[in-house]
Amino acid sequence: MNRALGVLTCGAFLSIVLGVLGSGEPVLSLVLGAVFAALATAGFGWVRTQDRRWAAAYVGVQLPLAFVTFTINAGVGATLFLVVLVSQCVLLRLPLPVVALVIAVVPLVHLGMSLGEGLREGLGTLVSVLFAAVITELLVREQRSRGELAEAHEKLRDYATQAERLATAQERNRVARDIHDGLGHSLTVVQMQVKAARAVLPTDPGKADEVLAKAQEQAENALSEVRRSVKALREPRSAPLPDALRALVSEAGVPAELTVSGAERPLPEEHREALFRTVQEGLTNVRKHAAAAHVDLLLDYAEASVRVCVRDDGVGTDGTASGFGLVGLRERAEQLGGKLAFTSAVGEGSALSMEVPG
């Protein structure tokens, strides 16, 4: 916009120069026009970087210069000076009353004319400068909108980058949970089955072979879990949750009993996965640490939620148990708007439960 006004100012000054050289108009108009043009081009850019006091001073100097130039040489060049000045008033972001005052004063350059001619020329000049002010304001708003849009795009790119990083971290944590919950559980089962096979191998090779076959099957399941986790695929489990939990009970390694209460109903896959992983983690901990004689499992379909609980009669802890398994389960519960609880006491066993909306 500054460049366009600079070109217009130079064109207006050239018009004044041609008028002075061609028709012998007063040279003073050439001098005043040169001062106005110099301030409007070289000085205006500097004034825009200053505060409004300099802007007001600039208009206070340029407006009389344009008036006197027009009075001496009432040609197209002097008129264009007035148009340029009004546009610059808008660009300087002067208060609206000040801009309106400048626009209202501009037609007064025709006061020396007859009444009819002065009204006709004054109205034409008023329309010209008013049009220039409106167009300049529209251009300023358009430039401002572009700047705001560019800034919004930059922020959006930043937000997208942050969201991508967060999604990557969440997916990394999810894969870590799946590896721990799935692979850790399966390897624990395999370890216990191999121990059992070694124990009965000298006396009952057939039984040992049966146990090793189960260990092999469990190892294959673990390999499938690893592949699924590494590829970050969440394959839905086909079996209903009660059936999936009964399968866990069958391989618990300790006497276990599952109780299902409430009316069974379908659950979102993430909710179902979280409940399954909770029971899986609970049974794994029982086998590894509890030295329990019996485990009670509860699957409770309440009115607005579903809860699972794994309770054993083992050695228990001081209640401060922690680990990747519990951390992962707690993260699952928080993501689903549910809650995880772990209680334990030395000599009184432990209880691990999760409740999710459903």
C-alpha positions in Angstrom: 0.0 0.0 0.0 2.9 2.4 0.8 4.4 1.7 -2.6 1.2 2.3 -4.4 0.7 5.7 -2.7 4.3 6.5 -3.4 3.8 5.9 -7.1 0.6 8.0 -7.0 2.4 10.8 -5.3 5.2 10.8 -7.8 2.6 10.8 -10.6 0.8 13.8 -9.1 4.1 15.7 -8.7 5.0 14.9 -12.3 1.6 16.4 -13.3 2.4 19.6 -11.5 5.8 19.7 -13.1 4.3 19.4 -16.6 1.8 22.0 -15.7 4.5 24.5 -14.6 6.7 23.8 -17.6 3.9 23.7 -20.2 1.6 26.6 -19.2 3.9 28.8 -17.1 2.0 28.3 -13.8 3.7 29.7 -10.7 7.0 27.9 -9.8 6.0 28.1 -6.1 3.5 25.3 -6.7 6.5 23.2 -8.0 8.4 23.9 -4.8 5.5 23.1 -2.5 4.7 20.0 -4.5 8.3 18.8 -4.2 8.1 19.3 -0.4 4.8 17.4 -0.2 6.0 14.6 -2.4 9.2 14.2 -0.4 7.4 14.0 2.9 4.7 11.7 1.4 7.3 9.2 0.2 10.5 9.4 2.2 8.9 10.8 5.4 5.7 8.8 5.6 7.4 5.4 6.1 9.3 6.8 9.1 6.2 8.4 10.6 4.3 5.1 10.5 6.8 3.7 12.9 6.3 6.5 15.5 3.5 7.2 17.9 0.3 9.2 17.0 1.8 12.5 18.0 4.1 12.3 15.0 1.2 11.2 12.8 -0.8 14.2 13.9 2.1 16.5 13.2 2.6 14.9 9.8 -1.0 15.6 8.8 -0.8 19.1 10.3 2.1 19.9 7.9 0.9 18.0 4.8 -2.7 19.3 4.8 -1.7 23.0 4.6 0.9 22.2 1.9 -1.7 20.4 -0.2 -4.2 23.3 0.3 -1.7 26.0 -0.8 -0.5 23.9 -3.7 -4.1 23.5 -4.9 -4.7 27.2 -4.4 -1.8 28.0 -6.6 -2.3 25.2 -9.1 -5.8 23.7 -9.0 -4.9 20.8 -11.3 -5.1 17.1 -11.2 -1.7 16.8 -9.4 -2.8 18.9 -6.4 -6.1 17.0 -6.2 -4.2 13.7 -6.1 -2.1 15.1 -3.3 -5.3 15.4 -1.2 -6.4 11.9 -2.1 -3.0 10.5 -1.0 -3.1 12.4 2.2 -6.6 11.0 3.2 -5.4 7.5 2.4 -2.3 8.1 4.6 -4.5 9.3 7.4 -6.2 5.9 7.4 -2.9 4.1 7.2 -1.6 6.0 10.2 -4.6 4.6 12.2 -5.6 8.1 13.4 -8.9 8.2 15.3 -12.0 8.0 13.2 -13.1 11.6 14.1 -9.7 13.0 13.0 -9.9 11.1 9.6 -13.5 12.3 9.2 -12.4 15.9 9.9 -9.7 15.7 7.3 -12.2 14.4 4.7 -14.7 17.1 5.6 -12.0 19.8 5.3 -10.6 18.7 1.9 -13.6 20.1 -0.2 -13.0 23.5 1.3 -10.1 24.0 -1.2 -12.8 25.1 -3.7 -14.0 28.0 -1.6 -12.6 30.6 -4.0 -14.8 29.4 -6.8 -18.4 30.5 -7.6 -21.1 28.9 -5.6 -22.3 26.5 -8.3 -18.9 25.5 -9.4 -17.6 25.3 -5.9 -20.4 22.9 -4.9 -19.9 20.8 -8.0 -16.1 20.5 -7.6 -16.3 20.2 -3.8 -18.8 17.3 -4.0 -16.6 15.6 -6.6 -13.5 16.0 -4.4 -15.4 14.8 -1.3 -16.6 11.7 -3.1 -13.0 11.0 -4.4 -11.3 11.3 -1.0 -14.1 9.4 0.7 -13.8 6.6 -1.8 -10.0 6.6 -1.2 -10.5 6.4 2.6 -13.0 3.5 2.3 -10.7 1.5 -0.2 -7.7 2.1 2.0 -9.5 0.9 5.1 -10.7 -2.2 3.3 -7.1 -2.9 2.2 -5.8 -2.4 5.7 -8.4 -4.9 7.1 -7.6 -7.4 4.4 -3.9 -7.2 5.2 -4.6 -7.5 8.9 -6.8 -10.6 8.2 -4.1 -12.1 6.2 -1.6 -11.6 9.0 -4.0 -13.0 11.6 -4.7 -16.0 9.2 -1.0 -16.6 8.8 -0.5 -16.4 12.6 -3.5 -18.8 13.1 -1.9 -21.2 10.6 1.4 -21.1 12.4 -0.4 -21.8 15.7 -2.3 -24.6 14.1 0.9 -26.1 12.9 2.4 -25.9 16.4 -0.8 -27.5 17.8 -0.7 -30.2 15.2 3.0 -30.9 16.1 2.1 -31.0 19.8 -0.8 -33.3 19.1 1.3 -35.6 17.0 3.9 -35.8 19.8 1.2 -36.5 22.3 -0.4 -39.1 20.1 3.0 -40.7 19.6 3.7 -40.8 23.4 0.2 -42.2 24.1 0.6 -44.9 21.5 4.1 -45.7 22.8 2.6 -46.1 26.3 -0.3 -48.2 24.9 2.1 -50.5 23.1 4.2 -50.7 26.3 1.1 -51.6 28.3 0.1 -54.3 25.8 3.6 -55.8 25.8 3.7 -55.9 29.6 0.1 -57.1 30.1 0.1 -59.6 27.3 3.6 -60.8 27.0 4.4 -60.7 30.7 1.3 -62.7 31.5 2.0 -65.3 28.8 5.7 -65.7 29.8 4.7 -66.2 33.4 2.3 -68.9 32.4 5.0 -70.6 30.2 7.5 -70.4 33.0 5.2 -72.1 35.5 4.2 -74.8 33.0 7.8 -75.5 32.1 8.6 -75.8 35.9 5.7 -78.2 36.3 6.8 -80.3 33.3 10.3 -80.6 34.7 8.9 -81.6 38.0 6.8 -84.5 36.6 9.1 -85.5 33.7 11.0 -88.3 35.6 7.8 -89.9 37.0 5.2 -89.1 34.3 6.5 -88.3 30.9 3.0 -88.2 29.4 1.9 -85.6 31.8 5.1 -83.6 31.2 4.4 -83.7 27.4 0.9 -82.4 28.0 2.1 -79.5 30.1 4.8 -78.7 27.6 2.2 -78.7 24.8 0.2 -76.1 26.8 3.4 -74.1 27.3 4.1 -74.2 23.5 0.5 -73.0 22.8 1.0 -70.2 25.4 4.3 -69.2 23.8 2.6 -69.0 20.4 -0.1 -66.8 21.9 2.7 -64.6 23.4 4.3 -64.3 20.0 1.0 -63.2 18.5 0.7 -60.6 21.3 4.2 -59.2 20.5 3.4 -58.9 16.8 0.1 -57.2 17.5 1.7 -54.8 19.9 4.7 -54.0 17.8 2.5 -53.3 14.8 0.3 -51.2 17.1 -2.8 -53.1 16.1 -5.7 -53.4 18.4 -7.5 -56.6 17.3 -10.9 -57.0 19.0 -11.3 -60.1 21.0 -14.0 -62.3 19.6 -15.0 -64.0 22.8 -17.4 -62.2 25.2 -15.8 -60.8 28.3 -17.1 -63.5 30.7 -15.8 -66.3 28.4 -12.4 -64.5 28.0 -12.1 -64.3 31.8 -13.1 -68.0 32.2 -10.2 -68.8 29.9 -7.9 -66.9 32.1 -9.2 -68.7 35.2 -8.5 -72.1 33.5 -4.8 -71.2 33.2 -4.5 -69.3 36.5 -2.1 -71.9 38.0 -3.9 -71.6 41.4 -7.5 -72.5 42.3 -9.7 -69.7 41.1 -13.4 -69.0 40.8 -15.2 -66.5 38.6 -18.5 -64.9 39.7 -20.5 -62.9 37.1 -23.3 -60.7 38.5 -25.7 -58.4 36.7 -27.0 -58.6 33.1 -24.2 -59.2 30.6 -24.1 -56.5 27.8 -21.7 -55.5 25.0 -18.9 -53.1 26.0 -16.7 -50.7 23.9 -13.5 -52.5 22.9 -11.3 -50.2 24.9 -13.4 -50.8 28.1 -13.5 -54.5 27.5 -9.7 -54.6 26.9 -9.0 -52.6 30.1 -11.1 -55.0 32.2 -9.5 -58.1 30.7 -6.0 -56.7 31.2 -6.8 -56.0 34.8 -7.8 -59.6 35.5 -4.8 -60.8 33.6 -2.4 -58.6 35.6 -4.1 -59.6 38.8 -3.7 -63.3 38.1 -0.1 -62.8 37.0 0.7 -61.0 40.2 -1.0 -63.8 42.2 1.2 -66.5 40.5 4.4 -64.5 40.9 4.1 -63.0 44.4 1.0 -64.0 46.4 1.6 -67.7 47.3 -2.2 -67.9 47.5 -4.3 -70.9 48.0 -7.4 -69.5 46.3 -8.4 -66.6 44.1 -11.9 -65.0 43.7 -12.7 -63.1 40.5 -15.7 -60.9 40.2 -17.3 -59.4 37.0 -20.1 -57.1 38.1 -22.4 -55.5 35.5 -23.8 -52.6 37.4 -26.4 -50.1 36.1 -24.0 -47.5 34.8 -20.6 -49.2 35.1 -18.8 -52.5 34.9 -16.3 -53.7 37.5 -13.8 -56.5 37.8 -12.0 -57.6 40.9 -9.3 -60.1 41.6 -9.0 -61.0 45.3 -6.5 -63.6 46.7 -5.8 -65.0 50.2 -2.0 -64.8 49.8 0.8 -63.3 51.8 -0.2 -59.7 50.9 1.9 -56.6 51.0 2.1 -53.4 52.9 -0.2 -51.8 50.3 2.6 -49.9 48.4 2.9 -52.3 45.5 3.8 -50.6 42.2 5.2 -51.6 38.8 4.6 -51.2 35.1 1.5 -53.3 35.2 -0.3 -51.1 37.8 0.9 -48.0 36.1 -0.4 -49.2 32.7 -3.7 -50.2 34.2 -4.1 -46.8 36.0 -3.4 -45.1 32.7 -6.1 -47.2 31.0 -8.6 -46.4 33.7 -7.9 -42.6 33.6 -8.3 -42.6 29.8 -11.7 -44.2 30.0 -13.0 -42.1 32.9 -12.8 -45.1 35.3 -10.9 -45.9 38.4 -8.4 -48.5 39.6 -7.9 -49.7 43.1 -5.3 -51.9 44.8 -5.6 -52.9 48.4 -3.4 -55.3 50.4 -2.3 -56.1 53.9 0.5 -58.4 55.1 -0.9 -61.8 55.8 -4.4 -60.9 54.5 -4.0 -61.1 50.7 -4.6 -58.5 48.0 -7.4 -57.1 45.9 -7.1 -55.4 42.5 -10.2 -53.9 40.9 -11.1 -51.6 38.0 -14.4 -49.9 37.3 -15.2 -48.3 34.0 -18.3 -46.6 32.6 -20.5 -49.0 30.7 
